[in-house]
Amino acid sequence: MMNITRKNKMKADAGKAYRDSLRKNLEHRLEVARSQGDQKLVQQLEQEAAYLHLK
């Protein structure tokens, strides 16, 4: 049986990997929106980042 500390560390690591993936995906989407000059989408993505506490 896995001890609680190791299990909690695994959960924390998975959570960090998930948030890192979200952040990377959002940054890419922002880069594309900016390169296309889509200010409305840029604003929406920035709001999404703020809502998810990624900025």
CHARMM internal coordinates of N, CA and C (Angstrom, degrees):
IC EDIT
DIST 1 N 1 CA 1.4692
DIST 1 CA 1 C 1.5304
ANGL 1 N 1 CA 1 C 109.11
DIST 1 C 2 N 1.3050
ANGL 1 CA 1 C 2 N 115.75
DIHE 1 N 1 CA 1 C 2 N 136.69
DIST 2 N 2 CA 1.4647
ANGL 1 C 2 N 2 CA 121.80
DIHE 1 CA 1 C 2 N 2 CA -178.12
DIST 2 CA 2 C 1.5269
ANGL 2 N 2 CA 2 C 109.28
DIHE 1 C 2 N 2 CA 2 C -76.89
DIST 2 C 3 N 1.3418
ANGL 2 CA 2 C 3 N 116.26
DIHE 2 N 2 CA 2 C 3 N 135.86
DIST 3 N 3 CA 1.4555
ANGL 2 C 3 N 3 CA 116.96
DIHE 2 CA 2 C 3 N 3 CA 179.18
DIST 3 CA 3 C 1.5248
ANGL 3 N 3 CA 3 C 110.04
DIHE 2 C 3 N 3 CA 3 C -73.27
DIST 3 C 4 N 1.3194
ANGL 3 CA 3 C 4 N 115.91
DIHE 3 N 3 CA 3 C 4 N 159.27
DIST 4 N 4 CA 1.4730
ANGL 3 C 4 N 4 CA 122.07
DIHE 3 CA 3 C 4 N 4 CA -173.94
DIST 4 CA 4 C 1.5241
ANGL 4 N 4 CA 4 C 111.41
DIHE 3 C 4 N 4 CA 4 C -62.71
DIST 4 C 5 N 1.3115
ANGL 4 CA 4 C 5 N 118.14
DIHE 4 N 4 CA 4 C 5 N -39.54
DIST 5 N 5 CA 1.4612
ANGL 4 C 5 N 5 CA 121.03
DIHE 4 CA 4 C 5 N 5 CA -178.06
DIST 5 CA 5 C 1.5250
ANGL 5 N 5 CA 5 C 110.77
DIHE 4 C 5 N 5 CA 5 C -61.75
DIST 5 C 6 N 1.3067
ANGL 5 CA 5 C 6 N 116.66
DIHE 5 N 5 CA 5 C 6 N -45.56
DIST 6 N 6 CA 1.4709
ANGL 5 C 6 N 6 CA 120.26
DIHE 5 CA 5 C 6 N 6 CA 179.84
DIST 6 CA 6 C 1.5238
ANGL 6 N 6 CA 6 C 110.60
DIHE 5 C 6 N 6 CA 6 C -65.56
DIST 6 C 7 N 1.3242
ANGL 6 CA 6 C 7 N 116.26
DIHE 6 N 6 CA 6 C 7 N -40.51
DIST 7 N 7 CA 1.4670
ANGL 6 C 7 N 7 CA 121.29
DIHE 6 CA 6 C 7 N 7 CA 179.33
DIST 7 CA 7 C 1.5310
ANGL 7 N 7 CA 7 C 109.84
DIHE 6 C 7 N 7 CA 7 C -63.76
DIST 7 C 8 N 1.3289
ANGL 7 CA 7 C 8 N 117.31
DIHE 7 N 7 CA 7 C 8 N -43.04
DIST 8 N 8 CA 1.4632
ANGL 7 C 8 N 8 CA 120.92
DIHE 7 CA 7 C 8 N 8 CA 178.66
DIST 8 CA 8 C 1.5201
ANGL 8 N 8 CA 8 C 111.27
DIHE 7 C 8 N 8 CA 8 C -64.59
DIST 8 C 9 N 1.3302
ANGL 8 CA 8 C 9 N 117.09
DIHE 8 N 8 CA 8 C 9 N -38.08
DIST 9 N 9 CA 1.4654
ANGL 8 C 9 N 9 CA 120.46
DIHE 8 CA 8 C 9 N 9 CA 178.46
DIST 9 CA 9 C 1.5264
ANGL 9 N 9 CA 9 C 110.15
DIHE 8 C 9 N 9 CA 9 C -65.10
DIST 9 C 10 N 1.3189
ANGL 9 CA 9 C 10 N 116.36
DIHE 9 N 9 CA 9 C 10 N -40.44
DIST 10 N 10 CA 1.4609
ANGL 9 C 10 N 10 CA 119.78
DIHE 9 CA 9 C 10 N 10 CA 178.95
DIST 10 CA 10 C 1.5263
ANGL 10 N 10 CA 10 C 110.51
DIHE 9 C 10 N 10 CA 10 C -63.57
DIST 10 C 11 N 1.3171
ANGL 10 CA 10 C 11 N 116.80
DIHE 10 N 10 CA 10 C 11 N -41.18
DIST 11 N 11 CA 1.4671
ANGL 10 C 11 N 11 CA 120.81
DIHE 10 CA 10 C 11 N 11 CA 177.56
DIST 11 CA 11 C 1.5234
ANGL 11 N 11 CA 11 C 110.80
DIHE 10 C 11 N 11 CA 11 C -63.71
DIST 11 C 12 N 1.3175
ANGL 11 CA 11 C 12 N 116.59
DIHE 11 N 11 CA 11 C 12 N -43.68
DIST 12 N 12 CA 1.4662
ANGL 11 C 12 N 12 CA 120.92
DIHE 11 CA 11 C 12 N 12 CA 179.38
DIST 12 CA 12 C 1.5182
ANGL 12 N 12 CA 12 C 110.82
DIHE 11 C 12 N 12 CA 12 C -63.27
DIST 12 C 13 N 1.3297
ANGL 12 CA 12 C 13 N 116.88
DIHE 12 N 12 CA 12 C 13 N -42.23
DIST 13 N 13 CA 1.4611
ANGL 12 C 13 N 13 CA 121.12
DIHE 12 CA 12 C 13 N 13 CA 178.39
DIST 13 CA 13 C 1.5287
ANGL 13 N 13 CA 13 C 111.05
DIHE 12 C 13 N 13 CA 13 C -63.08
DIST 13 C 14 N 1.3215
ANGL 13 CA 13 C 14 N 116.49
DIHE 13 N 13 CA 13 C 14 N -41.83
DIST 14 N 14 CA 1.4651
ANGL 13 C 14 N 14 CA 120.53
DIHE 13 CA 13 C 14 N 14 CA 178.91
DIST 14 CA 14 C 1.5286
ANGL 14 N 14 CA 14 C 109.99
DIHE 13 C 14 N 14 CA 14 C -65.48
DIST 14 C 15 N 1.3147
ANGL 14 CA 14 C 15 N 117.09
DIHE 14 N 14 CA 14 C 15 N -41.18
DIST 15 N 15 CA 1.4623
ANGL 14 C 15 N 15 CA 121.11
DIHE 14 CA 14 C 15 N 15 CA 178.21
DIST 15 CA 15 C 1.5192
ANGL 15 N 15 CA 15 C 111.65
DIHE 14 C 15 N 15 CA 15 C -62.76
DIST 15 C 16 N 1.3210
ANGL 15 CA 15 C 16 N 116.03
DIHE 15 N 15 CA 15 C 16 N -41.04
DIST 16 N 16 CA 1.4660
ANGL 15 C 16 N 16 CA 120.09
DIHE 15 CA 15 C 16 N 16 CA 178.80
DIST 16 CA 16 C 1.5202
ANGL 16 N 16 CA 16 C 110.27
DIHE 15 C 16 N 16 CA 16 C -65.67
DIST 16 C 17 N 1.3195
ANGL 16 CA 16 C 17 N 117.04
DIHE 16 N 16 CA 16 C 17 N -43.01
DIST 17 N 17 CA 1.4695
ANGL 16 C 17 N 17 CA 120.78
DIHE 16 CA 16 C 17 N 17 CA 179.22
DIST 17 CA 17 C 1.5248
ANGL 17 N 17 CA 17 C 110.37
DIHE 16 C 17 N 17 CA 17 C -61.97
DIST 17 C 18 N 1.3223
ANGL 17 CA 17 C 18 N 117.10
DIHE 17 N 17 CA 17 C 18 N -39.55
DIST 18 N 18 CA 1.4601
ANGL 17 C 18 N 18 CA 121.80
DIHE 17 CA 17 C 18 N 18 CA 179.08
DIST 18 CA 18 C 1.5274
ANGL 18 N 18 CA 18 C 110.64
DIHE 17 C 18 N 18 CA 18 C -63.93
DIST 18 C 19 N 1.3296
ANGL 18 CA 18 C 19 N 117.02
DIHE 18 N 18 CA 18 C 19 N -47.11
DIST 19 N 19 CA 1.4699
ANGL 18 C 19 N 19 CA 120.76
DIHE 18 CA 18 C 19 N 19 CA -179.69
DIST 19 CA 19 C 1.5378
ANGL 19 N 19 CA 19 C 110.77
DIHE 18 C 19 N 19 CA 19 C -66.37
DIST 19 C 20 N 1.3230
ANGL 19 CA 19 C 20 N 116.88
DIHE 19 N 19 CA 19 C 20 N -38.00
DIST 20 N 20 CA 1.4681
ANGL 19 C 20 N 20 CA 119.99
DIHE 19 CA 19 C 20 N 20 CA 176.85
DIST 20 CA 20 C 1.5252
ANGL 20 N 20 CA 20 C 110.38
DIHE 19 C 20 N 20 CA 20 C -62.04
DIST 20 C 21 N 1.3158
ANGL 20 CA 20 C 21 N 116.68
DIHE 20 N 20 CA 20 C 21 N -40.28
DIST 21 N 21 CA 1.4591
ANGL 20 C 21 N 21 CA 121.37
DIHE 20 CA 20 C 21 N 21 CA 178.38
DIST 21 CA 21 C 1.5276
ANGL 21 N 21 CA 21 C 110.66
DIHE 20 C 21 N 21 CA 21 C -65.49
DIST 21 C 22 N 1.3248
ANGL 21 CA 21 C 22 N 116.76
DIHE 21 N 21 CA 21 C 22 N -44.07
DIST 22 N 22 CA 1.4701
ANGL 21 C 22 N 22 CA 120.73
DIHE 21 CA 21 C 22 N 22 CA 176.80
DIST 22 CA 22 C 1.5249
ANGL 22 N 22 CA 22 C 110.94
DIHE 21 C 22 N 22 CA 22 C -58.78
DIST 22 C 23 N 1.3299
ANGL 22 CA 22 C 23 N 115.77
DIHE 22 N 22 CA 22 C 23 N -46.22
DIST 23 N 23 CA 1.4649
ANGL 22 C 23 N 23 CA 121.18
DIHE 22 CA 22 C 23 N 23 CA -178.23
DIST 23 CA 23 C 1.5396
ANGL 23 N 23 CA 23 C 110.41
DIHE 22 C 23 N 23 CA 23 C -62.45
DIST 23 C 24 N 1.3144
ANGL 23 CA 23 C 24 N 116.50
DIHE 23 N 23 CA 23 C 24 N -45.82
DIST 24 N 24 CA 1.4623
ANGL 23 C 24 N 24 CA 120.57
DIHE 23 CA 23 C 24 N 24 CA -179.13
DIST 24 CA 24 C 1.5288
ANGL 24 N 24 CA 24 C 110.78
DIHE 23 C 24 N 24 CA 24 C -62.45
DIST 24 C 25 N 1.3245
ANGL 24 CA 24 C 25 N 116.69
DIHE 24 N 24 CA 24 C 25 N -44.10
DIST 25 N 25 CA 1.4568
ANGL 24 C 25 N 25 CA 121.34
DIHE 24 CA 24 C 25 N 25 CA 179.24
DIST 25 CA 25 C 1.5276
ANGL 25 N 25 CA 25 C 110.59
DIHE 24 C 25 N 25 CA 25 C -62.63
DIST 25 C 26 N 1.3055
ANGL 25 CA 25 C 26 N 117.25
DIHE 25 N 25 CA 25 C 26 N -44.79
DIST 26 N 26 CA 1.4612
ANGL 25 C 26 N 26 CA 121.75
DIHE 25 CA 25 C 26 N 26 CA -179.72
DIST 26 CA 26 C 1.5257
ANGL 26 N 26 CA 26 C 111.10
DIHE 25 C 26 N 26 CA 26 C -64.68
DIST 26 C 27 N 1.3212
ANGL 26 CA 26 C 27 N 117.06
DIHE 26 N 26 CA 26 C 27 N -41.49
DIST 27 N 27 CA 1.4633
ANGL 26 C 27 N 27 CA 120.32
DIHE 26 CA 26 C 27 N 27 CA 178.00
DIST 27 CA 27 C 1.5245
ANGL 27 N 27 CA 27 C 110.93
DIHE 26 C 27 N 27 CA 27 C -61.55
DIST 27 C 28 N 1.3255
ANGL 27 CA 27 C 28 N 116.84
DIHE 27 N 27 CA 27 C 28 N -39.91
DIST 28 N 28 CA 1.4704
ANGL 27 C 28 N 28 CA 120.41
DIHE 27 CA 27 C 28 N 28 CA 177.98
DIST 28 CA 28 C 1.5307
ANGL 28 N 28 CA 28 C 110.05
DIHE 27 C 28 N 28 CA 28 C -64.79
DIST 28 C 29 N 1.3196
ANGL 28 CA 28 C 29 N 116.71
DIHE 28 N 28 CA 28 C 29 N -45.88
DIST 29 N 29 CA 1.4660
ANGL 28 C 29 N 29 CA 120.70
DIHE 28 CA 28 C 29 N 29 CA 179.56
DIST 29 CA 29 C 1.5237
ANGL 29 N 29 CA 29 C 110.83
DIHE 28 C 29 N 29 CA 29 C -60.45
DIST 29 C 30 N 1.3356
ANGL 29 CA 29 C 30 N 117.12
DIHE 29 N 29 CA 29 C 30 N -39.77
DIST 30 N 30 CA 1.4674
ANGL 29 C 30 N 30 CA 121.06
DIHE 29 CA 29 C 30 N 30 CA 177.40
DIST 30 CA 30 C 1.5280
ANGL 30 N 30 CA 30 C 111.01
DIHE 29 C 30 N 30 CA 30 C -64.54
DIST 30 C 31 N 1.3126
ANGL 30 CA 30 C 31 N 116.39
DIHE 30 N 30 CA 30 C 31 N -43.02
DIST 31 N 31 CA 1.4648
ANGL 30 C 31 N 31 CA 121.18
DIHE 30 CA 30 C 31 N 31 CA 179.57
DIST 31 CA 31 C 1.5307
ANGL 31 N 31 CA 31 C 110.50
DIHE 30 C 31 N 31 CA 31 C -59.65
DIST 31 C 32 N 1.3249
ANGL 31 CA 31 C 32 N 116.73
DIHE 31 N 31 CA 31 C 32 N -45.01
DIST 32 N 32 CA 1.4631
ANGL 31 C 32 N 32 CA 121.07
DIHE 31 CA 31 C 32 N 32 CA 179.92
DIST 32 CA 32 C 1.5203
ANGL 32 N 32 CA 32 C 110.45
DIHE 31 C 32 N 32 CA 32 C -65.64
DIST 32 C 33 N 1.3289
ANGL 32 CA 32 C 33 N 117.24
DIHE 32 N 32 CA 32 C 33 N -45.36
DIST 33 N 33 CA 1.4710
ANGL 32 C 33 N 33 CA 120.67
DIHE 32 CA 32 C 33 N 33 CA -179.87
DIST 33 CA 33 C 1.5241
ANGL 33 N 33 CA 33 C 110.61
DIHE 32 C 33 N 33 CA 33 C -60.89
DIST 33 C 34 N 1.3273
ANGL 33 CA 33 C 34 N 116.56
DIHE 33 N 33 CA 33 C 34 N -41.69
DIST 34 N 34 CA 1.4686
ANGL 33 C 34 N 34 CA 120.01
DIHE 33 CA 33 C 34 N 34 CA 179.18
DIST 34 CA 34 C 1.5296
ANGL 34 N 34 CA 34 C 110.82
DIHE 33 C 34 N 34 CA 34 C -65.78
DIST 34 C 35 N 1.3282
ANGL 34 CA 34 C 35 N 116.56
DIHE 34 N 34 CA 34 C 35 N -41.90
DIST 35 N 35 CA 1.4698
ANGL 34 C 35 N 35 CA 119.66
DIHE 34 CA 34 C 35 N 35 CA -178.50
DIST 35 CA 35 C 1.5225
ANGL 35 N 35 CA 35 C 111.34
DIHE 34 C 35 N 35 CA 35 C -66.13
DIST 35 C 36 N 1.3248
ANGL 35 CA 35 C 36 N 116.64
DIHE 35 N 35 CA 35 C 36 N -25.68
DIST 36 N 36 CA 1.4659
ANGL 35 C 36 N 36 CA 120.88
DIHE 35 CA 35 C 36 N 36 CA 178.98
DIST 36 CA 36 C 1.5243
ANGL 36 N 36 CA 36 C 111.70
DIHE 35 C 36 N 36 CA 36 C -91.79
DIST 36 C 37 N 1.3509
ANGL 36 CA 36 C 37 N 116.54
DIHE 36 N 36 CA 36 C 37 N -2.52
DIST 37 N 37 CA 1.4545
ANGL 36 C 37 N 37 CA 120.81
DIHE 36 CA 36 C 37 N 37 CA 179.33
DIST 37 CA 37 C 1.5222
ANGL 37 N 37 CA 37 C 113.99
DIHE 36 C 37 N 37 CA 37 C 69.94
DIST 37 C 38 N 1.3343
ANGL 37 CA 37 C 38 N 116.74
DIHE 37 N 37 CA 37 C 38 N 25.88
DIST 38 N 38 CA 1.4667
ANGL 37 C 38 N 38 CA 121.63
DIHE 37 CA 37 C 38 N 38 CA -177.98
DIST 38 CA 38 C 1.5336
ANGL 38 N 38 CA 38 C 109.74
DIHE 37 C 38 N 38 CA 38 C -91.01
DIST 38 C 39 N 1.3219
ANGL 38 CA 38 C 39 N 115.76
DIHE 38 N 38 CA 38 C 39 N 83.87
DIST 39 N 39 CA 1.4683
ANGL 38 C 39 N 39 CA 121.16
DIHE 38 CA 38 C 39 N 39 CA -175.43
DIST 39 CA 39 C 1.5188
ANGL 39 N 39 CA 39 C 112.64
DIHE 38 C 39 N 39 CA 39 C -63.38
DIST 39 C 40 N 1.3272
ANGL 39 CA 39 C 40 N 117.27
DIHE 39 N 39 CA 39 C 40 N -35.19
DIST 40 N 40 CA 1.4632
ANGL 39 C 40 N 40 CA 120.00
DIHE 39 CA 39 C 40 N 40 CA 179.38
DIST 40 CA 40 C 1.5284
ANGL 40 N 40 CA 40 C 110.12
DIHE 39 C 40 N 40 CA 40 C -63.17
DIST 40 C 41 N 1.3263
ANGL 40 CA 40 C 41 N 116.43
DIHE 40 N 40 CA 40 C 41 N -44.92
DIST 41 N 41 CA 1.4649
ANGL 40 C 41 N 41 CA 120.29
DIHE 40 CA 40 C 41 N 41 CA 178.93
DIST 41 CA 41 C 1.5258
ANGL 41 N 41 CA 41 C 110.78
DIHE 40 C 41 N 41 CA 41 C -66.77
DIST 41 C 42 N 1.3276
ANGL 41 CA 41 C 42 N 117.61
DIHE 41 N 41 CA 41 C 42 N -40.27
DIST 42 N 42 CA 1.4672
ANGL 41 C 42 N 42 CA 121.09
DIHE 41 CA 41 C 42 N 42 CA 177.37
DIST 42 CA 42 C 1.5295
ANGL 42 N 42 CA 42 C 109.47
DIHE 41 C 42 N 42 CA 42 C -57.14
DIST 42 C 43 N 1.3246
ANGL 42 CA 42 C 43 N 116.36
DIHE 42 N 42 CA 42 C 43 N -45.96
DIST 43 N 43 CA 1.4678
ANGL 42 C 43 N 43 CA 120.47
DIHE 42 CA 42 C 43 N 43 CA -179.80
DIST 43 CA 43 C 1.5312
ANGL 43 N 43 CA 43 C 110.51
DIHE 42 C 43 N 43 CA 43 C -62.53
DIST 43 C 44 N 1.3218
ANGL 43 CA 43 C 44 N 117.25
DIHE 43 N 43 CA 43 C 44 N -43.44
DIST 44 N 44 CA 1.4683
ANGL 43 C 44 N 44 CA 120.63
DIHE 43 CA 43 C 44 N 44 CA 179.31
DIST 44 CA 44 C 1.5306
ANGL 44 N 44 CA 44 C 111.22
DIHE 43 C 44 N 44 CA 44 C -62.53
DIST 44 C 45 N 1.3182
ANGL 44 CA 44 C 45 N 116.18
DIHE 44 N 44 CA 44 C 45 N -42.22
DIST 45 N 45 CA 1.4642
ANGL 44 C 45 N 45 CA 120.03
DIHE 44 CA 44 C 45 N 45 CA -179.72
DIST 45 CA 45 C 1.5225
ANGL 45 N 45 CA 45 C 111.57
DIHE 44 C 45 N 45 CA 45 C -68.17
DIST 45 C 46 N 1.3182
ANGL 45 CA 45 C 46 N 117.13
DIHE 45 N 45 CA 45 C 46 N -36.58
DIST 46 N 46 CA 1.4665
ANGL 45 C 46 N 46 CA 120.22
DIHE 45 CA 45 C 46 N 46 CA 176.00
DIST 46 CA 46 C 1.5206
ANGL 46 N 46 CA 46 C 110.53
DIHE 45 C 46 N 46 CA 46 C -65.53
DIST 46 C 47 N 1.3247
ANGL 46 CA 46 C 47 N 117.24
DIHE 46 N 46 CA 46 C 47 N -37.49
DIST 47 N 47 CA 1.4693
ANGL 46 C 47 N 47 CA 120.82
DIHE 46 CA 46 C 47 N 47 CA 175.73
DIST 47 CA 47 C 1.5263
ANGL 47 N 47 CA 47 C 110.51
DIHE 46 C 47 N 47 CA 47 C -65.56
DIST 47 C 48 N 1.3288
ANGL 47 CA 47 C 48 N 116.12
DIHE 47 N 47 CA 47 C 48 N -40.22
DIST 48 N 48 CA 1.4569
ANGL 47 C 48 N 48 CA 120.60
DIHE 47 CA 47 C 48 N 48 CA 176.71
DIST 48 CA 48 C 1.5220
ANGL 48 N 48 CA 48 C 111.17
DIHE 47 C 48 N 48 CA 48 C -60.77
DIST 48 C 49 N 1.3312
ANGL 48 CA 48 C 49 N 115.83
DIHE 48 N 48 CA 48 C 49 N -43.85
DIST 49 N 49 CA 1.4666
ANGL 48 C 49 N 49 CA 120.58
DIHE 48 CA 48 C 49 N 49 CA 179.43
DIST 49 CA 49 C 1.5251
ANGL 49 N 49 CA 49 C 110.87
DIHE 48 C 49 N 49 CA 49 C -61.95
DIST 49 C 50 N 1.3270
ANGL 49 CA 49 C 50 N 116.05
DIHE 49 N 49 CA 49 C 50 N -41.27
DIST 50 N 50 CA 1.4628
ANGL 49 C 50 N 50 CA 119.78
DIHE 49 CA 49 C 50 N 50 CA 179.71
DIST 50 CA 50 C 1.5334
ANGL 50 N 50 CA 50 C 109.79
DIHE 49 C 50 N 50 CA 50 C -66.56
DIST 50 C 51 N 1.3221
ANGL 50 CA 50 C 51 N 117.05
DIHE 50 N 50 CA 50 C 51 N -42.86
DIST 51 N 51 CA 1.4700
ANGL 50 C 51 N 51 CA 121.83
DIHE 50 CA 50 C 51 N 51 CA -179.72
DIST 51 CA 51 C 1.5270
ANGL 51 N 51 CA 51 C 110.87
DIHE 50 C 51 N 51 CA 51 C -61.04
DIST 51 C 52 N 1.3301
ANGL 51 CA 51 C 52 N 115.89
DIHE 51 N 51 CA 51 C 52 N -39.21
DIST 52 N 52 CA 1.4647
ANGL 51 C 52 N 52 CA 120.92
DIHE 51 CA 51 C 52 N 52 CA -179.34
DIST 52 CA 52 C 1.5261
ANGL 52 N 52 CA 52 C 113.04
DIHE 51 C 52 N 52 CA 52 C -87.16
DIST 52 C 53 N 1.3427
ANGL 52 CA 52 C 53 N 115.90
DIHE 52 N 52 CA 52 C 53 N 2.54
DIST 53 N 53 CA 1.4648
ANGL 52 C 53 N 53 CA 122.12
DIHE 52 CA 52 C 53 N 53 CA -179.31
DIST 53 CA 53 C 1.5292
ANGL 53 N 53 CA 53 C 111.20
DIHE 52 C 53 N 53 CA 53 C 57.27
DIST 53 C 54 N 1.3351
ANGL 53 CA 53 C 54 N 115.94
DIHE 53 N 53 CA 53 C 54 N 41.92
DIST 54 N 54 CA 1.4631
ANGL 53 C 54 N 54 CA 120.94
DIHE 53 CA 53 C 54 N 54 CA 179.87
DIST 54 CA 54 C 1.5162
ANGL 54 N 54 CA 54 C 111.50
DIHE 53 C 54 N 54 CA 54 C -99.54
DIST 54 C 55 N 1.3112
ANGL 54 CA 54 C 55 N 118.07
DIHE 54 N 54 CA 54 C 55 N -7.04
DIST 55 N 55 CA 1.4671
ANGL 54 C 55 N 55 CA 122.07
DIHE 54 CA 54 C 55 N 55 CA 178.87
DIST 55 CA 55 C 1.4867
ANGL 55 N 55 CA 55 C 110.22
DIHE 54 C 55 N 55 CA 55 C -112.36
END
COOR INIT
IC SEED 1 N 1 CA 1 C
IC BUILD
